[in-house]
């Protein structure tokens, strides 16, 4: 992947740097998805707690 373009900065990066950048983006995507799931779980638990009041 020599000469590929970094999605964030738009600079050309080497193969190993591009692979690391892709890996970081995958990790960020996973953290984002897990965060959204956690928010839905918390909202559901709060809803159940309010029902019991």
PyMOL commands that set and color helices and strands:
alter all, ss='L'
color gray80, all
select helices_A, chain A and resi 15-52
alter helices_A, ss='H'
color red, helices_A
select strands_A, chain A and resi 4-5+12-13
alter strands_A, ss='S'
color yellow, strands_A
deselect
rebuild
show_as cartoon
